[in-house]
Amino acid sequence: MTIEPKEHRASIATLIVARPNLLEIHYHEGIVFDLKNVAEVQLLRRSIMGTRAYATLTIIPESVDYRMETMQVDQGKSDRTESQILASAVVAKASMIELMTKLYFSYFPQLQRILVTDDEAEARTWVEAQLKEIALTGS
């Protein structure tokens, strides 16, 4: 029997396998989103979850910053062919990060269902509803 770790660390985030079909990504306080750091988290996420179907819940604290370069690169491009992400909820505690996240998704539309909010309880409820609906309908 192989025991898989539930918690994985990247330089700017902790990734937690909450359930086989749910990955939580908790960004650390005071980090800076730049191409290298975001790519590291995406690579780790793909490595952890492999090809199984799952949802993500991303928590971004208020005290983070970003480089404009991160808005110019489609970090989820390979997910369109390799991944089984069903739904993604992003909780952005800072209004500017929430706005930038929504803008990013408008530039780079994703295949999975997306919610961007500042309310963690709403995001958790939404993710659960998406997973239940997808389990019932298959899409």
VOVOGU-961025 format. One record per residue (C-alpha): x, y, z. Coordinates in nm, 2 decimals, decimal comma, m for minus. Example, Ala and Ser with C-alpha at 12.3 -4.5 7.8 and 13.67 -1.06 7.14 Angstrom:
<nodes>
NODE        X        Y        Z
NODE     1,23    m0,45     0,78
NODE     1,37    m0,11     0,71
</nodes>
This chain:
<nodes>
NODE        X        Y        Z
NODE     0,00     0,00     0,00
NODE     0,14     0,34    m0,10
NODE     0,05     0,64     0,11
NODE     0,05     0,96    m0,08
NODE     0,13     1,29     0,09
NODE    m0,16     1,52     0,13
NODE     0,05     1,84     0,15
NODE     0,30     1,97    m0,10
NODE     0,50     2,29    m0,09
NODE     0,60     2,52    m0,37
NODE     0,80     2,84    m0,31
NODE     0,48     3,06    m0,30
NODE     0,20     2,81    m0,21
NODE     0,10     2,50    m0,02
NODE    m0,10     2,25    m0,22
NODE    m0,33     2,02    m0,02
NODE    m0,51     1,71    m0,16
NODE    m0,83     1,76     0,04
NODE    m0,99     1,46    m0,14
NODE    m0,90     1,26    m0,45
NODE    m1,11     1,50    m0,65
NODE    m1,02     1,83    m0,48
NODE    m0,70     2,01    m0,46
NODE    m0,66     2,32    m0,25
NODE    m0,40     2,58    m0,34
NODE    m0,31     2,81    m0,05
NODE    m0,08     3,10    m0,16
NODE     0,15     3,23     0,11
NODE     0,12     3,58     0,26
NODE     0,35     3,84     0,10
NODE     0,43     3,65    m0,21
NODE     0,48     3,79    m0,56
NODE     0,31     3,63    m0,86
NODE     0,56     3,62    m1,14
NODE     0,60     3,38    m1,43
NODE     0,86     3,15    m1,26
NODE     0,66     3,12    m0,93
NODE     0,32     3,06    m1,10
NODE     0,47     2,80    m1,34
NODE     0,62     2,62    m1,04
NODE     0,28     2,59    m0,88
NODE     0,11     2,48    m1,20
NODE     0,38     2,21    m1,26
NODE     0,34     2,08    m0,90
NODE    m0,04     2,08    m0,93
NODE    m0,02     1,87    m1,25
NODE     0,23     1,64    m1,10
NODE     0,02     1,58    m0,79
NODE    m0,31     1,53    m0,96
NODE    m0,20     1,36    m1,28
NODE    m0,48     1,27    m1,52
NODE    m0,76     1,22    m1,27
NODE    m1,06     1,44    m1,28
NODE    m1,07     1,71    m1,00
NODE    m1,16     2,06    m0,89
NODE    m0,94     2,32    m0,75
NODE    m1,00     2,57    m0,47
NODE    m0,74     2,85    m0,47
NODE    m0,70     3,09    m0,18
NODE    m0,50     3,41    m0,24
NODE    m0,45     3,62     0,08
NODE    m0,47     4,00     0,08
NODE    m0,10     4,07     0,11
NODE     0,03     3,95    m0,23
NODE     0,16     4,13    m0,53
NODE     0,20     4,04    m0,90
NODE     0,41     4,12    m1,20
NODE     0,23     4,23    m1,51
NODE     0,41     3,96    m1,71
NODE     0,19     3,70    m1,54
NODE    m0,11     3,85    m1,72
NODE     0,05     3,79    m2,06
NODE     0,11     3,42    m2,04
NODE    m0,16     3,14    m2,06
NODE    m0,04     2,93    m1,76
NODE    m0,32     2,68    m1,81
NODE    m0,26     2,61    m2,18
NODE    m0,14     2,26    m2,13
NODE    m0,44     2,18    m1,91
NODE    m0,65     2,20    m2,22
NODE    m0,50     1,88    m2,35
NODE    m0,35     1,70    m2,05
NODE    m0,57     1,78    m1,75
NODE    m0,91     1,68    m1,62
NODE    m0,98     2,00    m1,41
NODE    m1,36     2,01    m1,38
NODE    m1,41     2,33    m1,18
NODE    m1,19     2,60    m1,03
NODE    m1,28     2,85    m0,76
NODE    m1,05     3,13    m0,68
NODE    m1,08     3,32    m0,35
NODE    m0,90     3,65    m0,38
NODE    m0,90     3,85    m0,06
NODE    m0,77     4,17    m0,22
NODE    m1,00     4,34    m0,46
NODE    m0,72     4,43    m0,71
NODE    m0,62     4,06    m0,73
NODE    m0,98     3,96    m0,77
NODE    m1,02     4,20    m1,06
NODE    m0,69     4,09    m1,22
NODE    m0,79     3,72    m1,19
NODE    m1,12     3,79    m1,36
NODE    m0,93     3,98    m1,63
NODE    m0,68     3,70    m1,68
NODE    m0,97     3,45    m1,73
NODE    m1,13     3,68    m1,98
NODE    m0,80     3,68    m2,18
NODE    m0,74     3,31    m2,14
NODE    m1,08     3,13    m2,11
NODE    m1,06     2,80    m1,94
NODE    m1,24     2,47    m2,03
NODE    m1,35     2,41    m1,67
NODE    m1,61     2,60    m1,48
NODE    m1,47     2,91    m1,30
NODE    m1,57     3,12    m1,00
NODE    m1,37     3,41    m0,88
NODE    m1,48     3,56    m0,55
NODE    m1,36     3,71    m0,22
NODE    m1,58     3,48    m0,01
NODE    m1,42     3,15     0,09
NODE    m1,75     3,00     0,21
NODE    m1,92     3,08    m0,12
NODE    m1,63     2,92    m0,31
NODE    m1,63     2,60    m0,10
NODE    m2,01     2,57    m0,15
NODE    m1,98     2,64    m0,52
NODE    m1,70     2,38    m0,57
NODE    m1,91     2,11    m0,38
NODE    m2,21     2,19    m0,60
NODE    m2,00     2,17    m0,92
NODE    m1,86     1,83    m0,82
NODE    m2,20     1,69    m0,73
NODE    m2,36     1,82    m1,05
NODE    m2,08     1,68    m1,26
NODE    m2,10     1,34    m1,08
NODE    m2,47     1,33    m1,16
NODE    m2,46     1,45    m1,52
NODE    m2,11     1,36    m1,63
NODE    m2,04     1,71    m1,76
</nodes>
